[in-house]
Amino acid sequence: MEKRYIVMYRRGIGWFKLYEDGKIEKPDGYLSDGKNWEFVGLVERLPFGRIGPIIKREDCFAIPVPHLRFKNGTERYRVVDRVHGTLRIWMS
């Protein structure tokens, strides 16, 4: 079975692959072990700098690919990850 992943862009860094099992692949090819650094889910960008609730990792893969970006090509969602137990939201 082929692994499913979502591709997200971070400005100034590059394209990241977010795998269904929680692993994250950096643009340089480094693949996290899914324990110390893991993909938790996504949050939707809302007007006026607000964000929506966390969408669990399992539910993220049900979002159709065209809906991951706005019409102008910018990301509609922000990534939520966990690094050594701390939740973070990617803001760029």
N, C-alpha and C positions, 0 to 999 in steps of 0.2 A: 504494500500500500504506500502510495506517495504521500509525503507530509504536506499538509496545507499550511499556507502562510499568507499574511497580509504584508504589503509593502508600504512603508511610511517614510516620508522625507523629513529630515531635520536640516534646516537652513544652515549652510556653512559646513555641514558635516557630510551629508550624503543620504543614501537610501538604506533603510534598515528593514530586515525581514523579521516578522513577528510570527513565531510558530504556534500551532495549536497546543503543543505540550508545554508552552511557557518559555521556551528558549528564544533568545534574541541574537540575530546575526548582524554584526556591524559591517559597514562598508568595506573595511579592510579584510573581511573574511572570518574574523574572530566569532566563534559561536559560544554563547554562554552555556553553563551547565544546567540552567533552569532552577538552581537552588539559591546561590548568592545573588544572582541578578535574573529576575524573571518578569515576563510580560503578564500583567494582571488583567488589563482590559482597556477600554476606551472611554472617553468622556466627550460628549458633543459640545462644540463651540456654539454658544448662544449670543444674541446681540448684546452690545454694551459690555463686553469682556466677561460675561458670565459663562459658566459651564453647567452641563446637565449632570445627572447622576452617573455613577460608574456602571458601564455595561460590562458584565462578566466576560472573561476570555472565551468561554464556550459559546456565548451568544454573539460575539463579534463576527464570527465566521458565517452567520446567517445574513449579514448586511450585504446587499448587492454591491459589487465593485463600483459601479457608477455613482452610488450614493456616498462613497467615502470622500468625495471631493465636491466643492461648490462648482458652479458653472464656470467660474473664472480660473479653475484649476487649483485653488488653495485647499488645504486639508480641512475637512468638515469636523474631524475628530482629533483629539489629543490622546497620546498614549499615556497610560498609567503603568508604571513599573514598580518593582520592589527591589531595593538594593540593601542587602544585609538587614532586612526587617523594616526599612523605612520606605513608605509609599511616596512616589514622586509623580508629577504630571509634567510631561514634556511640553514646554511652552513655545518652542520654535520649530 
